[in-house]
Amino acid sequence: MTINRINPGKRWSDITVFNGIGHFVEVAESDTSADVKGQTLQILEQAEQMLAKMNSDKSRVLSATIFLTDFANFDSFNEVWDEWFAEGTAPSRACVKAELADPNLLVEIAFVAAERQ
């Protein structure tokens, strides 16, 4: 089976799709000075663009791994997260505390989603 790498680079591809399942990771790109809610909103907006590139949408997200730099931001993150998904479409998820490569980043999300058939 073919592996489809969308916007591949030397270090990573924007999206990697195999057997109808896409994997991608997002961090806030436009304003890393924003609080966790602002960064999460940026990430989810970027995720919608990536999902469209792989012929998918947020209702087809299968799982997410959320990396928070501080669990004090957990409730604020969840406020934005819970609003993004329609009732009954939230994916399985894990949320871990992590040190991110850029100290300005407060959250990073790894997504796994199914393509539309």
Contacts in CASP RR format, 6 or more apart in sequence:
PFRMAT RR
TARGET T0000
AUTHOR 0000-0000-0000
METHOD contacts of the structure
MODEL  1
MTINRINPGKRWSDITVFNGIGHFVEVAESDTSADVKGQTLQILEQAEQM
LAKMNSDKSRVLSATIFLTDFANFDSFNEVWDEWFAEGTAPSRACVKAEL
ADPNLLVEIAFVAAERQ
1 18 0 8 1.000
1 19 0 8 1.000
2 18 0 8 1.000
3 16 0 8 1.000
3 17 0 8 1.000
3 18 0 8 1.000
4 16 0 8 1.000
4 17 0 8 1.000
4 18 0 8 1.000
5 13 0 8 1.000
5 15 0 8 1.000
5 16 0 8 1.000
5 17 0 8 1.000
6 13 0 8 1.000
6 14 0 8 1.000
6 15 0 8 1.000
6 16 0 8 1.000
6 17 0 8 1.000
6 53 0 8 1.000
6 54 0 8 1.000
7 13 0 8 1.000
7 14 0 8 1.000
7 15 0 8 1.000
8 14 0 8 1.000
12 25 0 8 1.000
14 24 0 8 1.000
14 50 0 8 1.000
14 53 0 8 1.000
15 22 0 8 1.000
15 23 0 8 1.000
15 24 0 8 1.000
15 50 0 8 1.000
15 53 0 8 1.000
15 54 0 8 1.000
16 22 0 8 1.000
16 23 0 8 1.000
16 24 0 8 1.000
17 23 0 8 1.000
17 54 0 8 1.000
17 115 0 8 1.000
20 114 0 8 1.000
20 115 0 8 1.000
21 62 0 8 1.000
21 112 0 8 1.000
21 113 0 8 1.000
21 114 0 8 1.000
21 115 0 8 1.000
22 54 0 8 1.000
22 56 0 8 1.000
22 111 0 8 1.000
22 112 0 8 1.000
22 113 0 8 1.000
22 114 0 8 1.000
22 115 0 8 1.000
23 110 0 8 1.000
23 111 0 8 1.000
23 112 0 8 1.000
24 47 0 8 1.000
24 50 0 8 1.000
24 54 0 8 1.000
24 110 0 8 1.000
24 111 0 8 1.000
25 108 0 8 1.000
25 109 0 8 1.000
25 110 0 8 1.000
25 111 0 8 1.000
26 43 0 8 1.000
26 46 0 8 1.000
26 47 0 8 1.000
26 50 0 8 1.000
26 108 0 8 1.000
26 109 0 8 1.000
26 111 0 8 1.000
27 39 0 8 1.000
27 43 0 8 1.000
27 100 0 8 1.000
27 102 0 8 1.000
27 105 0 8 1.000
27 107 0 8 1.000
27 108 0 8 1.000
28 34 0 8 1.000
28 38 0 8 1.000
28 39 0 8 1.000
28 42 0 8 1.000
28 43 0 8 1.000
28 105 0 8 1.000
28 106 0 8 1.000
28 107 0 8 1.000
29 42 0 8 1.000
29 46 0 8 1.000
30 42 0 8 1.000
31 38 0 8 1.000
31 39 0 8 1.000
31 42 0 8 1.000
32 39 0 8 1.000
32 102 0 8 1.000
32 104 0 8 1.000
32 105 0 8 1.000
33 104 0 8 1.000
34 41 0 8 1.000
34 42 0 8 1.000
35 76 0 8 1.000
35 106 0 8 1.000
36 68 0 8 1.000
36 73 0 8 1.000
36 76 0 8 1.000
36 77 0 8 1.000
36 106 0 8 1.000
36 107 0 8 1.000
37 76 0 8 1.000
37 77 0 8 1.000
37 79 0 8 1.000
37 80 0 8 1.000
38 80 0 8 1.000
39 105 0 8 1.000
39 106 0 8 1.000
39 107 0 8 1.000
40 77 0 8 1.000
40 80 0 8 1.000
40 81 0 8 1.000
40 107 0 8 1.000
41 80 0 8 1.000
43 107 0 8 1.000
43 108 0 8 1.000
43 109 0 8 1.000
44 58 0 8 1.000
44 80 0 8 1.000
44 81 0 8 1.000
44 84 0 8 1.000
47 58 0 8 1.000
47 61 0 8 1.000
47 109 0 8 1.000
47 111 0 8 1.000
48 57 0 8 1.000
48 58 0 8 1.000
50 111 0 8 1.000
51 57 0 8 1.000
51 58 0 8 1.000
51 60 0 8 1.000
51 61 0 8 1.000
51 111 0 8 1.000
51 113 0 8 1.000
54 113 0 8 1.000
54 115 0 8 1.000
55 115 0 8 1.000
55 116 0 8 1.000
56 113 0 8 1.000
56 114 0 8 1.000
56 115 0 8 1.000
56 116 0 8 1.000
57 116 0 8 1.000
58 84 0 8 1.000
58 85 0 8 1.000
58 89 0 8 1.000
59 85 0 8 1.000
59 86 0 8 1.000
59 89 0 8 1.000
60 113 0 8 1.000
60 114 0 8 1.000
60 115 0 8 1.000
60 116 0 8 1.000
61 85 0 8 1.000
61 89 0 8 1.000
61 91 0 8 1.000
61 111 0 8 1.000
61 112 0 8 1.000
61 113 0 8 1.000
62 91 0 8 1.000
62 92 0 8 1.000
62 112 0 8 1.000
62 113 0 8 1.000
62 114 0 8 1.000
63 91 0 8 1.000
63 92 0 8 1.000
63 93 0 8 1.000
63 94 0 8 1.000
63 111 0 8 1.000
63 112 0 8 1.000
64 91 0 8 1.000
64 92 0 8 1.000
64 93 0 8 1.000
64 94 0 8 1.000
64 109 0 8 1.000
64 110 0 8 1.000
64 111 0 8 1.000
64 112 0 8 1.000
65 93 0 8 1.000
65 94 0 8 1.000
65 95 0 8 1.000
65 96 0 8 1.000
65 109 0 8 1.000
65 110 0 8 1.000
66 77 0 8 1.000
66 81 0 8 1.000
66 93 0 8 1.000
66 94 0 8 1.000
66 95 0 8 1.000
66 96 0 8 1.000
66 107 0 8 1.000
66 108 0 8 1.000
66 109 0 8 1.000
67 95 0 8 1.000
67 96 0 8 1.000
67 97 0 8 1.000
67 98 0 8 1.000
67 100 0 8 1.000
67 107 0 8 1.000
67 108 0 8 1.000
67 109 0 8 1.000
67 110 0 8 1.000
68 74 0 8 1.000
68 77 0 8 1.000
68 95 0 8 1.000
68 96 0 8 1.000
68 97 0 8 1.000
68 98 0 8 1.000
68 106 0 8 1.000
68 107 0 8 1.000
69 97 0 8 1.000
69 98 0 8 1.000
69 99 0 8 1.000
69 100 0 8 1.000
69 105 0 8 1.000
69 106 0 8 1.000
69 107 0 8 1.000
70 97 0 8 1.000
70 106 0 8 1.000
71 97 0 8 1.000
73 106 0 8 1.000
73 107 0 8 1.000
74 95 0 8 1.000
77 95 0 8 1.000
77 107 0 8 1.000
82 90 0 8 1.000
85 91 0 8 1.000
91 112 0 8 1.000
98 108 0 8 1.000
100 106 0 8 1.000
100 108 0 8 1.000
END
